Amino acid sequence: MQHIRPAIVMMVLMTALTGLAYPLAMTGVAQLVFPRQANGSLVERDGHPIGSTLIGQNFTSARYFHPRPSATTEPDPADASKTVAAPYAADNSAGSNLGPTAKPLIDRVTASAADLARENPGQPIPADLVTTSASGLDPDLTPAGALFQVPRVAKANGLPEADVRALVERHIVPRLLGVLGEPHVNVLALNLALDALRK
């Protein structure tokens, strides 16, 4: 009993400290210091959340900039032992884990590249428009990936290409402190700005 009692007391104490006190304290600090980020970096329109700057969305209309492909899946409603594609399923963040010689990956990239080549003939296709991120939820594109889509988006919206290109360039987020990360464009923010430009 002299060994069991201290072990139980220590377990209860550590559970209270690390399982309750510490998470509650960190949540409180986050709400005070970074309230927007602590609440998911939500983007609202007309008082309603429409997305997050941290999680990509599956824009498919020709009028919008498209994100990079997503490899997330969900259980097949018809057969729970199988999965079906569910782009940007935030509850199932994962890459495809397909190797570079996997036929399904080669077929998907080849088909995507052919579609993009028809969309913007003669232009080099940025890699992020045909490859998925490790999470499958990447909300950002490279500047090249966004600029590649300018002709399609401009044509679909009846806007001058120069105006759409300038919009993309205004939404390029540079490296943090000039050295950390890579320049990128948040697709949701860009598409919201595109909506405003069309009005």
Secondary structure, 3 states (H helix, E strand, C coil): CCCHHHHHHHHHHHHHHHHHHHHHHHHHHHHHHCHHHHCCCEEEECCEEEEECCECCCCCCCCCCCCCCCCCEEEECCEEEEEEECCCCHHHCCCCCCCCCCHHHHHHHHHHHHHHHHHCCCCCCCHHHCCCCCCCCCCEECHHHHHHCHHHHHHHHCCCHHHHHHHHHHCEECCECCCECCCEEEHHHHHHHHHHHHC
